[in-house]
């Protein structure tokens, strides 16, 4: 039985010592951040009653449904997001290809003159010959320490995050289209209030002229009434400009320079109330596309840490080549021109000036940042829900109280008009009552729009009806990246 040569044993021992040294080089570097889970956030187990996928349809406006569909189809920002998804998905294929055997062909044919005063002996020195090489080269990097699997995990995380972010952009776009449509309706209702007030002021101006001719009023009351009428016309002109701007904003969301002809102006009274949940359950964390995107960014960062850790270990490759090489093309395809080689190639970092530790520290910092970004996204999303729930509830109360105030103001205005017609009150009292009514009517429109916007905001905060695909939902269990 042959014994292992002493030189071989020494080489193996040196390699093992180097391995241990390399592994120890990662000590002290590890993730310090922790993912916030449902229990830590106070979310009870169960399923949230999420908004429907097309929640805006519950508003009961078919024209709005068509506009949202058009925006989701033609918005340039969404198409750009889709292109980014394709790019991120292509990185998965590239990362997987790096872990598979690589084979390339080489063909080299050239005519060459050998030097007379160099290493080539006669009759080669000073002569010209044809040289040819035809061979296949192969290489397979074995993933014993997680380099390729870490790179694949990072690429998958980035791709899933890009997909979820594209979906989050769709949710945001749909909500913004509905908001722009409601804003247009608010302006149209304000125009209606201004037009109604203009008609009232026109009627009052006629009455003041009649009283002036009868000697019951002076020119001052006429001028006051004319000022009110001019003010109403100014408001209508300003609201017309705002309506144009609202239409332009809506057209931009649709990816169009202007709205198509035939789109009717909406009115707030035509919208139904959205029925939305106001309680969050544990599964809600997977119903928000932006939160899922942030979670996949964490997994991408974990893959980066794994790949950085693998660089401390040996890089093992299987390499080989087979082909033909000859001096003179006539000998190229002869059996004697065959050459081949095969075997392992192992490389190991021994001294790299701290580059690997610095790289691992940087990748670990990216992981910590991704975890904290996720935690911040969750907290902000929970705040969004809480704010929108409170806004919906508060606006319901405000609208009830404001309706009572409007009824009282309109009653006082009617009384002031009757007393003025009867000569029992000055025209100033009519103006004061009219100003109060106008303010209440404007507030009624604004509160109705604010209520709808709060409902829209709550639908968006609750996830906007988004449902993750099976791939997006297949998140690994939350763990802290090991630092070895």
Secondary structure, DSSP 8 states (H G I E B T S, - for coil): -----HHHHHHHHHHHHHHHHHHHTTTT---------TTTTT-BSS------TTGGGGG--HHHHHHHHHHHHH-HHHHHHHHHHHHHHHHHHHHHHHTS-EEEEEEEEEEEE--SSSS--TTTTT-EEEEEEEEEEEEEEE-SSSHHHHHHHHHHHHHHHHHHHHHHHHHHHHHHHHHHHHHHHHHHHHHHHHHHHHHHHHHHHHHHHHHHHTTSS-HHHHHHHHHHHHHHHHHHHHHHHHHHHHHHHHHHHTT-SS--TT-----GGG----------BGGGGGT-HHHHHHHHHHHHHHHHHHHHHHTTS-EEEEEEEEEEEEESGGGTTSGGGEEEEEEEEEE--S--TTHHHHHHHHHHHHHHHHHHHHHHHHHHHHHHHHHHHHHHHHHHHHHHHHHHHHHHHHHHHHHHHHHHHTTSS-HHHHHHHHHHHHHHHHHHHHHHHHHHHHHHHHHHHTTTT----HHHH-----------
